[in-house]
Amino acid sequence: MRKKTVDRDAVDLAKPPGLDPIRFIQDHMRIAPAPGLPEIRLYAAHPASGLWRLVGRGGDDPPPYWAYHWAGGTALARHILARPETVADLRVLDLGAGSGIVAIAAAKAGARTVLAADIDRNAIAAIGLNAAANDVAVSATSGDLTAGAPPAVDLIAVGDLFYERELAGRVTAFLDLCLAAGVKILVGDPYRAYLPVPRLRLLAEYAVADFGDARDCAAKASGVFAFEPNEAFSAETASQAETLDRR
């Protein structure tokens, strides 16, 4: 699963007028090993990166979450690299991929194919660059997959998508559809407020720093979980998944 160059055509949709996100990331962001993951190198923001010139400053501009390290994704990536059998020879989706750290870990661990999805089109450019920097092949797609049918994958990795009530509810409903379609799901999260704990089985914990933590802040426990069916999960939801899949 090797890829040594960035396909610029594949990231054209991430290109704001007059500014090439690939060139900006390469010129203004630093590439370095991810915290606690020396196997993975990522472009990341720093105080002098001037990131606002790429992402904007207005209320409608998406925050550049992809430019920072998040605890859930870091924990998931560590878990996958430590237990490559988790993804070996599977079709893997990294949902809400951000920097693509989990997708890159899956590719390194021997996944058959890896797809990284994010709603921020600048993240698509970053994912391509980060995958190339780690010499792995990762396909990237821009858009909200939670609004559609379960994807044709074997495993979905979900890192750090339970920080808002509405988002957590939407993601949980989508994951239920995916479970009904036979897809396995892994969740990485530092126990945020809207994490659906009753639906999760703890697999491992890792001490990692989170997005927004002070530099000298002690690392906190982040969990890696299997997302499991609700005992009250009805045939109606399974039927809904089948209907969406036929569209």
N, C-alpha and C positions, 0 to 999 in steps of 0.2 A: 504494500500500500504506500508507494513512494510518489512524491510529487515535489519537484525541485523548482518549479517556476509558478508565478501567479498568473492566472488567466484573467487579463483585464476585461475581456468581454463579459466574463461571468459576474463582474462586480460593477458594470456600468450603471445599474440601477442605484448604486450607493453614491453616485457622483453628483454633489451639489453643483449648481451653475458656477463656473469659473474656478472651481477648486477640486483638485484630484485627491480623493481621500487616501488612495494608496501612497501617492507621493508625500502627502502631509504626514501620514503615520510614520513612514520611513524616515522623513527628515526631522520630525519634531518629537517623536516618542522614543523611549529607551526600550531596548530589548534585553531581557535578563531572565535568569531562571525564576520560575514562580516560587513564592515562599513555601518552603517545605517540599518542593518538587523539583529537584535539580535536573530531572530528566526532561522537563518541559520548559522551553523558553518562550516568552510572550512579550509583545509590545505593550507597554503600560504608560499611563500618564505620570507626569511629575510636575513640580511647581512651575517650571519654565517651559512647559510644552505648549502653552497658548492654545489649549484644546478648544476654547470657546470659538476660535476662528473657523473651526470645522463644524462644530455642532450648534452654534448659535447661542444666544442668551435669552431669547424670548420665552414666554410661558408655554408656547406651543412646541418648543424645541425639545426633543426627547433627551433626558439625561444620558450622558455617555457611560452607562453602566459597564459597557464592554471594555472600557479602558482601565478598569480597576479589578483587584482580586477580591472575590467573594468566598465566604467560608464554606457554603454548601457545595459549590462547584469544586473547590479545592479538596474537600473531603471526598467527594465522589471520584475525582481523578486519582487521589491517593489509593482509594479502595480498589479501583479498577486495575491500576498498575500493580498493586500487591496481590491481586487475585485475577489474573488474566482470564482464567476460565469463566469468569462472569460474563465476558463478551466474546470470547473466542469463536470465530466463524459465524457470528450473528450479524444481522442487519440492525444497526443501532441508530437511534435518533437522539440527538442532544437538543432538548426543547428549551427555548429561551437561552440560547447558547452563550451569549455575551462574547467573551474573548475566544470561545471555542476550546477552553481548557479540557472539558470533559470529552468532547469529540476527539481531540488529539490523543488523550489517554486511551480512548477506546481503539483508535487506529493503531497506536503503538502496541496495544495488548492483543492484537490479532483479530479485530472485528472484520467480518467479510466486507461490509460497506458501512460508511458513516455519513450521516446527514446532520448538519447543524442548522437550526432554524432560529431566527430572531426577527422581531418586528422593526428593529432599528437598522436601516439600510447601511449606515456607516459600519455597523458591526459586521456586515457581510464582507466588507473590505478587510477589516481587521482579522476575521477568521481565515480568509485566504492567505494573508501575510503570515499569520501565526502557524498555519498548517505547513506552509512552505519552509518557514524557519525551522520546523521540527521534522522536515523531510517525510511528511505523511500526506496521504490523499484524504481530503474531507470535502464533500459537496456541501454547499451552503444555499439556503433558500430564505427569502425575505417574506414575511407575512405571519399572520396569526393562525397557526394550525389548529388552535383550540376551537375555531369556528367551523371546522370541517369534519370529515369522516376520519376514523382511525387510519393512520398511515400504514403502508405495507412494510412494516418492520417487525423485528422479533423482540426488541427491547427499547424502552424509552427511558432516558436518564433526565431527571428533573432537578436542577440545582437552583435554589434561591428564588422560587416563584410563589412563596407564601407570605410575603411581607405586606400585602394589602388584602382587605376582606373580599372585595369584589373580584380581584384577580385570583385569589385562592379558591373562591367558589367556582369560578369558570374553569380553572385548571382541574380541580377535583372532578367536576362533571365530565370533562373531556377524558380524564384518566379512567373513569368508570366505563365509558364507551370503549376505550382501548382494552381494558381488562376483559370486557365481554367479547371482544374480537380475538382474544387469546394472546395479547401482547403482555410481556412482563415489564414491570416498572420499578425503577430504582429512584429514590429521592435522597437528595443531600440537603441538609438544612441545619442551622445552628439554633434550633428550637425557637423560631419566631412565633409571634402571637397567633397567626392564623394557620399554623401547621396542623393538618388533620390527624392529630396523634392517634385517635382511636382506630384509624385505618392503616396504621404503620406498624411494622415489625422491625425492631432494631437489629441491624446486622453488625454494625461496628461504630466506634466513636473515634474521632481524631481531634487533637488539640490544634486549632488553626486560628489565625487572625481573620477578622471580618472586615468588609468594606466599611470605611468610616471610623474604624478603631484608631486610637492614637498610636503613634509609632512605638511607644514604650509600653503599650497596653499588653497585659498578659493574654496569651492565646486561650481561647475558650473551646469547650467541647462542641463539636458539630457531629451530628449523627448521619449515618447512611442507613436507609430503611428500604424494606420491600413494601410497596403499596399493595394492599390486599383487598379482596372484595368485602363489601359490607354484607353482614348476614341478612340485612333487609333488602339487599340488591335484588330487584324484581325482574321478572321476565319481560316486563314492559321496557326496561332500559336495554336489555339484550336485543329485543326486537327493534328498538330505535337504532342501535348500532348496525344491525343487518340492513335496515332501510337506507341509512346513510351510505353504507358500503355499496349498495346497488346503484346509487345515483351516478 
